[in-house]
Amino acid sequence: MVRVKRRSLRCPWLGLLGALLLLLRAGAGIAAPVDPWAPFESPWFDKVSSAEGFPPAIVTALAQDREGLLWVGTMVGLARYDGYRTQLFDIRGEPVKGLPDAYVRCLLALPDGGMLIGTNAGGLVRFDPATNTFHVYPGGPDGISDRKIFALADDHAGGVWVATEQGLDHLDLRSNAIRHVDTGSDTAPRNFSVMQDRAGNLWLGNNQGLFVRRAGNDRFERPALPADAAVATVLENQIWAIDEDSAGRLWIGSGQAGAVYRDPHGHWQPVPEFSGYRKGAQRATVRDFQEAAPGTMWIATDGSGVLAYRPGDASLQRIGHDPAVPSSLPGDAVRALLHDHAGNLWAATDLGLARAYLGDRGAFSILPSPLESNMLSDTSVRGVYVDSRGLVWIGLSAGRIDVIDLHAGLMRHLRLGGTQTLRDVQSFAEAADGSIWVGTQGLAKVDPNTFEISSSVLPALESVPVLCLRMDGNRLLIGTYDGLFRYDITAGVLDHVRHDPDDPTSLASNTVRQILKVGGEWWYSTSRGISIAPDSGASRGFRTLAHREGDPTSLPGDSVSAATPDPQGHVWVSTSGGLAESIGKDPWRFSSIGVAEGLLSDKVTSALGDGLGHIWASTSSGIARIDAGSHAVRNLSSRDGLHIRSYHYADAAARAPDGSLLFGGLGGLTVIRPAIQIDDNDDAPLAITQAVLGTRALPFGRLPHDGDTITLDQRNRNLRVDFSLLDYRSPGETSYSYRMTGLDDDWVDIPAGAKPGANYTNLAHGDYVLYLRASTQGMHPRTVESRLLVTVAPRWYETWYSKLAAVALLIGLVVLLVHLRTLYLRRQALQLQRQINEHTRDLRAANRRLDELASTDGLTGIYNRRRFLELAQLECERSREQSICIALFDLDRFKQINDIHGHLAGDAVIRGAVAVIQRHCRQGDLLGRYGGEEFVLCLPDTSVDQASEIAERICAAMAGTAVSYQDRPIQVTVSIGVTALRQGESIEQWLSRADKALYEAKRNGRNRYAVAS
């Protein structure tokens, strides 16, 4: 439902006349039931700021694309807006070619997600979402008729009508072919607007007026002019805007003469106060029409703001800029309007872009403005009261009182006089005669019929700030910072009740904020609890309800602002520690609701029941609805229409006659309509509005949707996605988070005030799922999730076949390393073996040498005695079945040789003798030096005869051989003892017998052998 504000109605009879007309319309069955608050409700506009990247420029055109993003034409370029970010396209166009002209006059969203753009001097341009590029259509015979484009309109058959400075063209979107349309001789070249209605008629807004080409016809003609001169004036004026509403009405807006509409029956009707010239003066140019709600048309004007009109109403309702109200329309020059998919209405003004939500809301605000009669006269509402006639009394600062008459749709502004002129008005009470007592600095009284004010009616209280008032018959109960005063209106008697620190049954505190009768008792809400008295005349004997530390059934806080009984007999108490509900009496016990249960603040200033099972509580941080049964808490948000955030004044609340709840806050009055049915079936998507893969931004037409997959190639491992809930409502109260499986253990919350987006760098290859989430606040919160599949392509070395090859290569390398290691070890082993062999050979040679040294005679080179005996023993053992002999030699007269020739000559003789003996030895014979000049020869496998023969030859050879020493021959002979080994004989015995035979040879003359017997 559209809520708009009327122009100031300064005369009461005008309001009564308007109410009478509304009643007549209702009686005629042509209007829905009248909302009594409609005259006081104004659209709340949120302006798109430069913090969102929006340029400070005149906004000229609006369109919403297929995905739900807003495209905004300005005089400095084209903007794409997702609720948090603005992307601007202008003539620079980096890195692709930009617009041919930055001044955008009109926009038309295309079915493929693209945008058709009409510029002021650059012609017609088409934005391709598949490539994010602009295509400029040519001019001339095969192009557009002029580069100044005024309007674009869908032909509902795959084409677009193009109104230009020099004619009308038609564009075929499939082939991009353009043809010129003949508009006839009656039209001027300049066309400001064009529209094809649902019946197929083509309406043309021309410099010469309105023309139409009927369906099935090819000729343009003027529609028949009505008898109404004002309507005819509009139709013959420059036609800048044409629109068809949901009921089939045709709306026509002119350049200077206002607007008219044609009803579904084909009859032209004027728009009251805006058809024809006004006393000869021109009107503001109509730039656009937009059906804000069924039956309500918004008319955008270039200088008069927006005019809201319901066909059949007697007057317009103007929505304009109010410099005293930041939430008003930013500027009065409105060039375009757009009703988006989520129910928002956007206004393109000379001072920026603004959005208002016109759907049903549970709350709205009445704000202060000196320019409008149906707005408050001051900022902060300190007291609210509804009298028996249904008038709403609002206490403000500086002695101001506003009175809302819902029946008349008027607000009356009163001002206290005298010493009370600048004092705060905090409370009201109605006497039996209908007069209204006013609590301010002292008391004032207002006549209910004439609204005449009597200031300072009780001099005794002239310097006392009055916090609350309550009537009990003729007794006026007055709460102040200095205790309780009671004034008998009839008798004129005033008495005073104060807190006595020595009397626990006295008033709990001198600060009395509310006085209320609960059942048969009187409750006084104070800064130190609640004092309860059996009647209003009691001065002592109060029972006090207060906070008790450690007792959860006591009040949650001592400072009490108000108490409210509900139909079930429970009392709801607003305290500084939360909201308390009575759960028993005698004694009174309470349960508490605070921040832990969902309230935004524990400082509760007032509470009201709505008769529907809910308690509504105002706090220092907002307003909440509490389910009286379950205590479930819902906090209102700006989505619900709550724009006043703080409520600090005690008991500044009341219930209006229609059931609405009124809360006075810092900045205005909040009106809550608890019975209104809110359509919360919001299906706005959570959309990805920008995606950057590595350093490459995806074209808008390729942005992924819920459940889609995007692939990052091996060179681009970074991913950034910007996303937004495209309902554009309360973006600051919508919380966002994201989570990528495999990377994030939990949801990553985006800080409040930050633009929603997710950024990942250097992703490892694999498959991921990126979850995006948006959560709204308010009475109907919802959580929207979107899912994006992310595939990161592996680099060449991360592919399975590369890994397989790497494994194979690794195995090959291992095998090669093992092989090389084996070769190395083998080489090392060979080298070591060579070294060992060499060392072994050397060792063997050394051992042989040592053995030789140990077993041979150093002088002669034959076996020494020890070695000979060892070897001879072995031969004896081997030759047990064979004959073996031994010959023992001794050089004859060797001592004489030594004495005559010297010992060296003796050594030479010994060597010579050994040489002679060796010449007669056989293979296998053993020769050794037995001692001095004695030698021994073992003859294996030799009989005694054979041994004797050998001995004989040696003797002969020795005798025939002279040893030369120093060129002197030395003759030597030898004596030999020969013997054979006997069975069982030891080698010692064997040698002993040989020795005996040697001595026998010596005795027989030497140079001979002898055989032992």
TALINBEL-V627190 format. One record per residue. RES is the residue in one small letter. PSI is psi in whole degrees, -180 to 180 (NA if undefined). OMEGA is omega in whole degrees, 0 to 359 (NA if undefined). Layout:
RES:PSI:OMEGA
RES:PSI:OMEGA
This chain:
m:137:181
v:131:176
r:117:182
v:163:182
k:142:180
r:160:169
r:153:183
s:129:175
l:101:188
r:-17:184
c:129:182
p:-34:184
w:-26:176
l:-39:178
g:-41:178
l:-39:179
l:-41:178
g:-42:178
a:-39:178
l:-42:179
l:-39:179
l:-40:178
l:-39:179
l:-41:179
r:-42:179
a:-40:179
g:-30:180
a:-6:177
g:25:183
i:5:181
a:152:176
a:162:177
p:138:185
v:131:174
d:118:183
p:-19:181
w:-4:184
a:-40:180
p:-14:185
f:-4:183
e:129:180
s:145:176
p:139:178
w:114:181
f:130:172
d:125:183
k:138:174
v:124:190
s:170:177
s:-21:177
a:-22:177
e:9:178
g:6:183
f:135:184
p:148:176
p:81:187
a:164:174
i:127:180
v:132:190
t:-24:186
a:153:181
l:145:173
a:152:176
q:127:185
d:-180:185
r:-32:183
e:-10:179
g:2:178
l:150:184
l:131:175
w:132:188
v:122:175
g:137:178
t:180:177
m:-2:179
v:9:178
g:-173:182
l:132:183
a:143:174
r:125:192
y:132:181
d:13:181
g:-19:181
y:-28:186
r:151:176
t:129:175
q:121:188
l:133:174
f:130:178
d:-162:185
i:-16:181
r:-48:172
g:52:178
e:136:3
p:-5:179
v:170:182
k:136:184
g:-162:180
l:149:176
p:-19:180
d:134:183
a:-20:182
y:107:181
v:123:181
r:-36:185
c:157:181
l:150:175
l:120:177
a:138:183
l:155:183
p:-27:182
d:7:182
g:-3:178
g:-172:184
m:136:175
l:130:190
i:124:173
g:124:184
t:172:183
n:-36:183
a:-3:184
g:2:177
g:-156:184
l:134:185
v:142:177
r:128:178
f:126:181
d:112:182
p:-15:179
a:-24:182
t:-5:184
n:41:179
t:160:179
f:134:175
h:122:181
v:124:179
y:143:182
p:165:173
g:-179:178
g:-163:185
p:-36:181
d:12:181
g:-158:181
i:155:185
s:-23:179
d:153:183
r:0:174
k:110:185
i:124:180
f:-37:186
a:154:176
l:142:181
a:141:179
d:137:177
d:3:177
h:21:179
a:27:179
g:18:179
g:175:183
v:137:172
w:137:184
v:114:178
a:124:184
t:179:178
e:-27:186
q:19:176
g:-170:179
l:132:181
d:162:175
h:131:180
l:126:173
d:115:186
l:-26:181
r:-44:183
s:-11:185
n:18:177
a:142:180
i:135:176
r:148:177
h:143:181
v:128:178
d:120:181
t:2:177
g:170:184
s:-17:182
d:-19:183
t:154:172
a:161:179
p:-34:187
r:127:177
n:126:182
f:-27:185
s:158:179
v:146:180
m:133:175
q:121:183
d:177:185
r:-20:178
a:-5:180
g:2:177
n:138:180
l:116:181
w:134:184
l:123:176
g:109:189
n:165:176
n:-20:180
q:5:179
g:-160:184
l:136:177
f:156:180
v:142:170
r:112:185
r:153:178
a:132:181
g:-1:180
n:162:179
d:16:183
r:135:176
f:143:179
e:160:174
r:140:172
p:154:179
a:129:182
l:135:179
p:172:179
a:-24:181
d:115:185
a:-36:181
a:-40:178
v:-44:180
a:-37:179
t:-41:179
v:-47:185
l:-25:180
e:-2:179
n:173:172
q:131:183
i:111:185
w:-17:184
a:138:177
i:137:178
d:156:177
e:127:182
d:-180:186
s:-22:179
a:1:180
g:7:176
r:143:177
l:124:183
w:133:184
i:126:177
g:136:186
s:175:181
g:-36:184
q:-12:190
a:11:177
g:-148:186
a:157:174
v:172:174
y:154:175
r:125:184
d:171:183
p:-17:179
h:0:178
g:10:181
h:134:179
w:136:182
q:143:176
p:158:169
v:115:184
p:134:177
e:6:181
f:31:175
s:127:184
g:175:180
y:147:180
r:100:182
k:41:178
g:-11:182
a:145:179
q:153:178
r:168:178
a:145:180
t:134:175
v:119:184
r:-30:186
d:161:172
f:148:174
q:125:177
e:106:184
a:-33:177
a:159:180
p:121:179
g:-4:180
t:121:181
m:133:172
w:132:181
i:115:180
a:127:180
t:157:180
d:74:177
g:-20:180
s:17:179
g:-145:179
v:135:177
l:121:180
a:132:184
y:135:172
r:123:181
p:130:183
g:-19:177
d:156:182
a:-13:183
s:164:175
l:161:170
q:124:185
r:134:174
i:111:185
g:-178:179
h:131:176
d:110:183
p:-18:179
a:-9:184
v:105:181
p:-24:182
s:8:177
s:175:178
l:131:185
p:-35:181
g:158:182
d:-10:175
a:101:185
v:118:184
r:-21:182
a:152:175
l:149:179
l:129:173
h:111:187
d:-180:185
h:-23:183
a:4:178
g:4:176
n:148:174
l:122:184
w:141:179
a:126:176
a:113:185
t:173:177
d:-12:180
l:25:174
g:-175:183
l:135:181
a:156:182
r:139:174
a:140:176
y:124:187
l:5:177
g:174:179
d:135:179
r:155:182
g:-11:183
a:157:170
f:169:185
s:139:169
i:119:189
l:166:178
p:142:172
s:133:177
p:-7:185
l:-12:183
e:135:182
s:-29:182
n:28:172
m:162:186
l:154:180
s:-6:177
d:170:193
t:-58:191
s:133:180
v:119:185
r:-19:180
g:144:180
v:136:182
y:141:177
v:123:183
d:-178:185
s:-18:178
r:-1:180
g:5:177
l:139:179
v:119:181
w:128:184
i:118:178
g:130:185
l:-176:177
s:168:173
a:38:175
g:18:184
r:140:177
i:127:174
d:137:181
v:120:181
i:124:175
d:101:183
l:-30:181
h:-40:182
a:-13:183
g:33:184
l:157:173
m:127:179
r:140:183
h:122:180
l:158:179
r:124:177
l:155:181
g:-177:176
g:-140:182
t:-10:181
q:4:186
t:-39:185
l:17:182
r:150:181
d:141:176
v:118:190
q:-16:185
s:162:180
f:158:172
a:146:182
e:127:178
a:172:183
a:-29:180
d:5:179
g:-7:179
s:150:183
i:120:175
w:136:186
v:127:177
g:117:179
t:-138:169
q:89:190
g:-154:183
l:146:172
a:167:181
k:142:182
v:130:176
d:129:186
p:-18:183
n:-43:184
t:-12:184
f:26:175
e:138:186
i:133:170
s:113:184
s:153:176
s:58:185
v:-14:179
l:93:185
p:-31:182
a:-23:181
l:16:187
e:-28:182
s:11:185
v:120:174
p:125:181
v:125:182
l:-36:183
c:156:179
l:148:174
r:135:179
m:139:170
d:89:187
g:-123:177
n:3:182
r:126:177
l:117:179
l:130:189
i:116:177
g:135:183
t:-177:172
y:-8:183
d:33:177
g:-161:184
l:129:172
f:145:177
r:126:184
y:122:176
d:110:186
i:-37:183
t:-48:185
a:-17:181
g:26:183
v:135:180
l:128:173
d:170:191
h:132:177
v:128:182
r:167:176
h:134:176
d:112:183
p:-20:180
d:-4:183
d:104:181
p:-13:179
t:7:177
s:179:177
l:135:187
a:-32:181
s:157:178
n:-14:178
t:103:183
v:114:186
r:-26:180
q:145:176
i:128:187
l:141:175
k:118:180
v:110:186
g:-124:179
g:9:184
e:159:178
w:127:180
w:130:178
y:111:179
s:121:184
t:-180:180
s:-3:179
r:33:178
g:-167:181
i:129:174
s:130:183
i:129:179
a:150:181
p:-25:177
d:167:185
s:-10:181
g:0:183
a:140:176
s:-16:178
r:175:176
g:24:177
f:141:168
r:134:185
t:131:171
l:123:184
a:173:177
h:132:177
r:122:183
e:130:179
g:-2:180
d:103:182
p:-10:179
t:0:175
s:176:177
l:143:181
p:-14:179
g:151:181
d:-35:184
s:109:185
v:129:179
s:-39:184
a:161:173
a:144:183
t:119:175
p:148:175
d:172:183
p:-22:180
q:2:178
g:2:176
h:152:177
v:128:178
w:125:187
v:127:178
s:120:183
t:175:177
s:-9:180
g:8:180
g:-176:179
l:133:182
a:140:175
e:131:179
s:135:179
i:6:178
g:157:178
k:166:183
d:61:1
p:166:178
w:132:176
r:150:188
f:152:165
s:152:189
s:148:175
i:122:182
g:-154:181
v:-38:181
a:-27:180
e:-4:175
g:-10:177
l:150:179
l:-17:180
s:149:175
d:-14:181
k:97:182
v:128:185
t:-24:178
s:161:178
a:142:180
l:142:173
g:148:181
d:1:182
g:3:182
l:15:179
g:15:181
h:152:171
i:131:179
w:126:185
a:133:173
s:140:180
t:178:179
s:-10:182
s:14:178
g:-161:180
i:139:181
a:151:173
r:128:182
i:128:174
d:121:186
a:-26:180
g:-52:185
s:-13:184
h:18:175
a:136:187
v:133:171
r:125:178
n:131:179
l:149:177
s:-180:179
s:-21:174
r:-31:180
d:0:181
g:6:180
l:113:180
h:-11:175
i:121:192
r:-27:188
s:138:180
y:101:188
h:-15:186
y:131:185
a:135:173
d:29:177
a:68:184
a:152:179
a:162:177
r:126:182
a:164:182
p:-30:181
d:6:180
g:-6:177
s:150:179
l:134:185
l:129:179
f:126:178
g:129:183
g:-178:178
l:98:180
g:-9:179
g:-167:182
l:129:176
t:128:178
v:124:180
i:130:178
r:90:188
p:-24:184
a:-8:184
i:139:179
q:116:183
i:128:175
d:103:182
d:20:178
n:60:181
d:120:181
d:24:178
a:135:184
p:155:167
l:104:192
a:147:170
i:119:184
t:-11:176
q:138:177
a:130:179
v:119:179
l:107:187
g:-112:176
t:7:185
r:121:177
a:134:178
l:140:171
p:152:185
f:-35:181
g:-13:181
r:9:178
l:137:184
p:151:174
h:180:180
d:124:179
g:-7:180
d:168:180
t:137:170
i:147:184
t:128:174
l:127:180
d:177:188
q:-18:180
r:-19:184
n:99:183
r:4:181
n:143:181
l:129:173
r:127:176
v:132:171
d:138:182
f:163:185
s:145:170
l:114:192
l:44:168
d:-10:173
y:12:184
r:129:177
s:58:182
p:-30:180
g:-18:180
e:1:178
t:125:181
s:144:184
y:151:175
s:167:179
y:161:181
r:133:176
m:121:180
t:139:181
g:-17:180
l:-44:184
d:128:178
d:-28:183
d:176:178
w:138:176
v:113:182
d:135:176
i:126:184
p:147:178
a:134:181
g:-17:178
a:152:180
k:133:183
p:125:179
g:157:178
a:138:184
n:124:177
y:139:181
t:146:175
n:53:179
l:139:174
a:153:183
h:149:181
g:-171:180
d:133:180
y:163:171
v:120:179
l:118:179
y:132:176
l:144:184
r:138:174
a:135:180
s:126:179
t:163:181
q:178:173
g:-164:184
m:-27:181
h:67:182
p:151:175
r:155:178
t:127:181
v:131:179
e:150:176
s:148:186
r:134:181
l:125:177
l:130:184
v:123:176
t:124:179
v:115:182
a:141:180
p:149:168
r:166:187
w:-34:182
y:0:178
e:-1:179
t:160:183
w:-38:181
y:-31:175
s:-39:178
k:-40:177
l:-45:178
a:-39:179
a:-40:178
v:-45:178
a:-44:179
l:-39:179
l:-44:178
i:-44:178
g:-42:179
l:-39:179
v:-45:179
v:-45:179
l:-44:179
l:-42:178
v:-43:179
h:-48:179
l:-38:178
r:-41:178
t:-46:177
l:-44:180
y:-46:181
l:-39:177
r:-45:179
r:-43:178
q:-39:180
a:-42:178
l:-45:179
q:-42:178
l:-39:179
q:-41:177
r:-44:179
q:-42:179
i:-44:180
n:-45:178
e:-46:180
h:-39:179
t:-45:179
r:-46:178
d:-40:181
l:-42:178
r:-43:178
a:-42:179
a:-40:179
n:-41:177
r:-42:179
r:-44:178
l:-39:180
d:-41:177
e:-45:179
l:-35:182
a:-23:187
s:-4:182
t:160:178
d:131:185
g:-26:184
l:-42:188
t:-21:181
g:2:177
i:173:181
y:142:171
n:177:186
r:-45:182
r:-48:183
r:-40:180
f:-45:181
l:-38:179
e:-48:183
l:-38:179
a:-36:177
q:-44:179
l:-42:178
e:-36:178
c:-42:180
e:-38:180
r:-25:189
s:35:182
r:-28:180
e:-2:183
q:166:181
s:138:177
i:136:183
c:164:178
i:143:178
a:126:181
l:123:185
f:148:172
d:128:180
l:137:183
d:139:174
r:44:182
f:-28:181
k:-36:179
q:-37:180
i:-46:179
n:-42:183
d:-38:185
i:-49:189
h:-12:182
g:164:183
h:-33:180
l:-37:177
a:-35:177
g:-41:179
d:-40:180
a:-38:179
v:-42:179
i:-47:181
r:-40:179
g:-39:179
a:-44:179
v:-41:180
a:-39:179
v:-46:181
i:-43:183
q:-30:181
r:-22:182
h:5:178
c:148:178
r:174:175
q:126:178
g:-12:177
d:153:182
l:128:180
l:130:179
g:158:177
r:123:187
y:-22:179
g:143:177
g:-111:180
e:17:181
e:141:179
f:156:181
v:138:182
l:123:177
c:129:185
l:91:180
p:155:177
d:41:183
t:133:177
s:172:181
v:-37:180
d:-44:180
q:-43:179
a:-39:180
s:-42:178
e:-43:179
i:-44:181
a:-40:180
e:-43:180
r:-40:179
i:-43:179
c:-44:180
a:-44:181
a:-40:181
m:-41:182
a:-29:182
g:6:183
t:131:175
a:136:179
v:129:181
s:128:176
y:118:181
q:47:178
d:21:177
r:127:177
p:137:179
i:121:182
q:135:180
v:147:176
t:171:185
v:145:173
s:141:188
i:135:173
g:123:184
v:140:177
t:152:177
a:152:181
l:134:179
r:158:179
q:126:177
g:2:184
e:140:176
s:164:182
i:-30:178
e:-42:178
q:-37:180
w:-49:179
l:-35:180
s:-39:180
r:-35:177
a:-36:181
d:-39:179
k:-39:179
a:-36:178
l:-43:180
y:-31:177
e:-40:178
a:-35:178
k:-43:182
r:-26:182
n:11:172
g:2:178
r:175:180
n:47:181
r:171:175
y:159:176
a:147:181
v:128:179
a:145:181
s:NA:NA
